[in-house]
Amino acid sequence: MEKILDLDLKTEFKRAIIVAKFDQKVMRAVAHDRALTRPALFFIILSSLAGAAGSLIFPIRYGEVIYVPTFFDALFNAISAIFFVGLVLYVLNFIADRFFQGKGTFLMFFRVVGYGYVVGILNLFPVLNFAVGIWMLILLWKILIYVKELTPRNAVFTLVILMVLGVFFGMLWGNLNPGDLYGGLYVMPTSP
């Protein structure tokens, strides 16, 4: 698997890391290169699988409870994460376009976020999930500015609207319980 659909894997990882470092020139180049759509999806899939693998390798502790997913739970969560990322990006692109006159297409936006999502590979270590989330939030803000050509203020408003919608729908569907974030809660005693 040295090539991703006729693209050099090493080169694409280097490019993804440069995007994750907020390089404006590379972000714009990735946005306009249609051949990079599939590798962008590859990075989203890889990062989602890394998060699922991390939950299998390193059980997550919530106070007195330790969450240990089954293999199938982790696989389901990885697949769900891929669809969730696509949905979030679609909604974010819609907000940027409809409310703040964002430029470019959804696929331009998707390509750059996909390449920047290489940071999600660090989710293999659950202790880094919060840092990865903050990094991705900053990356999305930069992408909204560089690719969608929003003002910094409008980029912040776009993200705030997305977060408010996320909290609203999360509460509506009752999914804000931390035990449900990874598909369920399995109790393993932490002391005899």
C-alpha positions in Angstrom: 0.0 0.0 0.0 2.8 2.3 -0.9 0.5 4.3 -3.3 -2.9 5.8 -2.7 -4.7 5.5 -6.0 -1.5 6.3 -8.0 -0.2 8.8 -5.5 2.9 8.3 -3.4 1.9 7.6 0.2 5.0 9.3 1.7 4.4 12.4 -0.4 0.8 12.6 0.6 1.6 12.2 4.3 4.1 15.0 4.1 1.6 17.2 2.4 -1.1 16.3 5.0 1.3 17.2 7.8 2.0 20.5 6.1 -1.7 21.2 5.9 -2.1 20.2 9.6 0.6 22.9 10.3 -1.8 25.5 8.9 0.3 26.3 5.7 -2.0 28.6 3.7 -0.3 28.0 0.3 -0.5 24.2 0.6 -4.1 24.3 1.8 -5.1 26.3 -1.3 -3.2 23.9 -3.5 -4.9 20.9 -2.0 -8.3 22.6 -2.3 -7.8 23.0 -6.0 -6.3 19.6 -6.9 -9.2 17.3 -7.7 -6.9 14.2 -7.7 -6.5 14.7 -3.9 -10.2 13.9 -3.0 -9.7 10.2 -2.5 -6.5 10.6 -0.4 -8.4 13.1 1.7 -11.0 10.5 2.3 -8.2 8.0 3.1 -6.9 10.2 5.9 -10.4 10.6 7.4 -10.8 6.8 7.3 -7.3 6.2 8.7 -7.9 8.6 11.6 -11.3 7.1 12.4 -9.7 3.7 12.5 -6.9 5.0 14.7 -9.4 6.3 17.2 -11.3 3.0 17.2 -8.0 1.1 17.7 -7.0 3.4 20.5 -10.2 2.6 22.4 -9.5 -1.1 22.0 -5.8 -0.9 23.1 -6.3 1.7 25.8 -9.6 1.4 27.7 -11.1 4.7 28.6 -11.8 5.5 32.3 -14.7 7.6 33.6 -14.3 7.8 37.3 -14.9 4.4 38.8 -15.9 2.9 35.4 -13.7 1.7 32.6 -15.0 1.5 29.0 -13.8 -1.5 27.1 -15.4 -1.8 23.7 -15.7 -5.0 21.8 -14.0 -5.3 18.4 -17.4 -4.8 16.7 -18.2 -1.8 18.8 -14.9 -0.2 17.8 -15.5 -1.0 14.1 -19.0 0.4 14.3 -17.7 3.5 16.0 -15.0 4.0 13.3 -17.6 3.7 10.5 -19.9 6.0 12.4 -17.1 8.5 12.8 -16.5 8.6 9.1 -20.1 9.4 8.4 -20.3 11.9 11.2 -17.2 13.7 9.9 -18.9 13.9 6.4 -22.1 15.2 7.9 -20.3 17.8 10.1 -18.3 19.0 7.1 -21.4 19.3 4.9 -23.2 21.3 7.6 -20.2 23.5 8.2 -19.8 24.1 4.5 -23.5 24.9 4.2 -23.4 27.4 7.1 -20.3 29.1 5.6 -21.9 29.3 2.1 -25.4 30.3 3.1 -24.8 32.7 6.0 -21.4 34.1 5.2 -21.0 33.8 1.4 -18.2 31.3 1.6 -16.3 30.7 -1.7 -15.3 27.4 -3.3 -17.1 24.0 -3.4 -17.8 21.4 -0.8 -15.1 19.1 -2.3 -12.5 21.9 -2.0 -13.3 22.2 1.6 -13.5 18.4 2.1 -10.1 17.9 0.5 -8.3 20.3 2.8 -10.1 19.1 6.0 -9.3 15.5 5.0 -5.6 16.2 4.6 -5.6 18.1 7.9 -7.4 15.3 9.6 -4.2 13.3 9.5 -3.8 14.8 13.1 -6.6 12.4 14.0 -4.2 9.5 13.8 -3.0 10.6 17.2 -6.4 9.5 18.6 -4.7 6.1 18.7 -3.8 7.4 22.2 -7.1 8.4 23.9 -5.2 10.7 26.3 -4.6 13.0 23.3 -8.2 13.1 22.1 -8.8 16.6 23.7 -5.6 18.0 22.2 -6.5 16.6 18.8 -10.0 18.1 19.1 -8.6 21.6 19.9 -6.1 21.3 17.0 -8.9 20.3 14.6 -11.0 23.2 15.7 -8.2 25.6 15.0 -7.5 23.9 11.7 -11.2 24.2 10.7 -11.1 27.9 11.6 -8.0 28.4 9.4 -9.5 26.4 6.5 -12.7 28.5 6.7 -10.5 31.6 6.3 -8.0 30.3 3.7 -10.3 28.1 1.6 -13.8 29.4 2.1 -12.4 32.9 2.3 -14.4 34.0 5.3 -13.2 36.8 7.6 -11.8 35.5 10.9 -14.9 36.8 12.7 -17.3 35.0 10.3 -15.2 31.8 10.6 -15.7 31.9 14.4 -19.4 32.5 14.0 -19.6 29.6 11.5 -18.0 27.3 14.1 -20.1 28.6 16.9 -23.3 28.0 14.9 -22.1 24.4 14.2 -21.4 23.8 17.9 -24.8 25.2 19.0 -26.5 22.9 16.5 -24.4 20.0 17.7 -25.3 20.6 21.4 -29.0 21.1 20.4 -29.2 17.9 18.4 -27.1 16.0 20.9 -29.5 17.0 23.7 -32.5 16.3 21.5 -31.3 12.7 20.9 -29.9 12.2 24.4 -26.4 11.5 23.2 -24.4 13.7 25.5 -23.9 11.0 28.1 -20.1 10.3 28.1 -20.8 6.6 28.4 -22.6 6.6 25.1 -19.9 8.5 23.1 -18.2 5.2 22.1 -21.2 3.1 21.7 -22.1 2.0 25.2 -20.7 1.6 28.7 -19.1 -1.6 29.9 -18.3 -1.7 33.5 -15.0 -3.3 34.7 -14.4 -3.1 38.4 -11.3 -1.0 39.2 -10.9 -2.4 42.7 -11.7 -5.7 44.4 
